[in-house]
Amino acid sequence: MTSSVPKDPWESGSFAPAALRQKDAMDVLQAWVDDYNERSGAAIGLDSGGEAGGAQLRLKYAPSEDTIAILHLVAVLQGGRPAIHVNRFEGPTAETSVQAGLWASEQLGRRAR
C-alpha cells in the first residue's frame, strides 16, 4: 500500500526551490554554534551574531563576567574578488564590542581608516 503523505523533497532526491533551501549565513552559523555547544558540553558556551545578509559574522564567548572574546568575520570584495577578513578581539565587554564593530565598519567601507 502506498502512502498519500508527500515525501520530504530532500529525502526523495528532488530539490526544493532555491528560496526554500537557501539559509541566511547567520542561521547556518547559529546552528553550528548550537551543535558545538551541545556536543562539547563546554563550561563557557559559544554565541554568534552578525547582520542580515551575512556580510558580518561573529563567534563570541565570555570567559568571565566582564570580558568578551570575539572572532569577527567580514565578507568583502578585494580587488574585485570575494574575500573574508578575520580579526580576533578580547577584553572588557563594552570596549571590545565597540572596537570589533569599528573594525568591521572599516572593512566594509562604512568608516574611513
C-alpha positions as CSV (number, residue, x, y, z in Angstrom):
1,M,0.0,0.0,0.0
2,T,1.3,3.4,-0.9
3,S,1.1,6.4,1.4
4,S,-0.7,9.6,0.5
5,V,1.7,11.7,2.6
6,P,4.0,13.6,0.4
7,K,7.7,12.8,0.8
8,D,10.2,15.2,2.0
9,P,11.8,16.7,-1.2
10,W,15.3,16.2,0.3
11,E,14.7,12.6,1.1
12,S,13.1,11.8,-2.2
13,G,16.0,13.3,-4.2
14,S,14.0,16.2,-5.7
15,F,15.1,19.7,-4.9
16,A,13.1,22.4,-3.2
17,P,13.0,25.9,-4.8
18,A,16.2,27.8,-4.2
19,A,14.4,30.2,-1.8
20,L,13.4,27.4,0.4
21,R,16.8,25.7,0.7
22,Q,18.9,28.8,1.0
23,K,19.6,29.9,4.5
24,D,20.9,33.1,5.8
25,A,24.6,32.8,6.9
26,M,23.7,33.8,10.4
27,D,21.2,30.9,10.7
28,V,23.8,28.5,9.5
29,L,26.4,29.9,11.9
30,Q,23.9,29.8,14.9
31,A,23.0,26.2,14.0
32,W,26.7,25.3,14.0
33,V,27.3,27.0,17.4
34,D,24.3,25.3,18.9
35,D,25.5,21.9,17.8
36,Y,29.0,22.7,19.0
37,N,27.8,23.8,22.4
38,E,25.6,20.7,22.8
39,R,28.4,18.3,21.8
40,S,31.2,19.9,23.7
41,G,29.5,20.5,26.9
42,A,31.9,23.4,27.4
43,A,31.7,25.3,30.6
44,I,31.8,28.5,28.5
45,G,29.5,28.2,25.6
46,L,29.9,30.0,22.2
47,D,27.4,32.5,20.9
48,S,27.1,34.1,17.5
49,G,26.0,37.3,15.9
50,G,26.0,39.1,12.7
51,E,24.0,41.1,10.3
52,A,21.2,40.2,7.8
53,G,22.7,39.0,4.6
54,G,25.8,37.7,6.3
55,A,28.4,40.4,5.5
56,Q,29.5,40.2,9.1
57,L,29.5,37.1,11.3
58,R,30.8,36.8,14.8
59,L,31.7,33.9,17.1
60,K,31.9,35.1,20.7
61,Y,32.3,33.8,24.2
62,A,32.6,35.4,27.7
63,P,35.4,33.8,29.7
64,S,34.4,36.0,32.6
65,E,31.5,38.3,33.5
66,D,33.3,41.5,32.3
67,T,35.3,40.0,29.4
68,I,34.4,39.0,25.9
69,A,36.3,37.3,23.1
70,I,35.1,37.8,19.5
71,L,36.2,36.2,16.3
72,H,34.9,38.6,13.7
73,L,34.5,37.6,10.0
74,V,33.6,40.2,7.3
75,A,32.8,39.3,3.7
76,V,34.3,41.9,1.3
77,L,35.3,42.4,-2.3
78,Q,39.1,42.8,-2.5
79,G,40.5,43.6,-5.9
80,G,37.2,42.6,-7.5
81,R,37.3,39.2,-5.9
82,P,35.4,37.9,-2.8
83,A,37.4,37.7,0.4
84,I,36.8,37.2,4.1
85,H,38.7,39.4,6.5
86,V,39.1,37.9,10.0
87,N,40.2,39.5,13.3
88,R,40.2,38.5,16.9
89,F,39.3,40.8,19.8
90,E,39.4,40.2,23.5
91,G,39.0,42.4,26.5
92,P,36.4,44.4,28.5
93,T,32.9,43.7,27.1
94,A,31.8,47.2,26.1
95,E,35.1,48.4,24.8
96,T,35.9,45.2,22.9
97,S,32.5,45.1,21.2
98,V,32.9,48.7,20.0
99,Q,36.4,48.0,18.8
100,A,35.2,45.0,16.8
101,G,32.3,47.0,15.3
102,L,34.6,49.8,14.2
103,W,37.0,47.4,12.6
104,A,34.2,45.7,10.7
105,S,32.8,49.1,9.5
106,E,36.3,49.9,8.2
107,Q,36.4,46.6,6.3
108,L,33.0,47.3,4.7
109,G,34.0,50.8,3.7
110,R,31.4,52.3,6.1
111,R,34.1,54.2,8.0
112,A,37.3,55.8,6.9
113,R,40.5,54.2,8.2
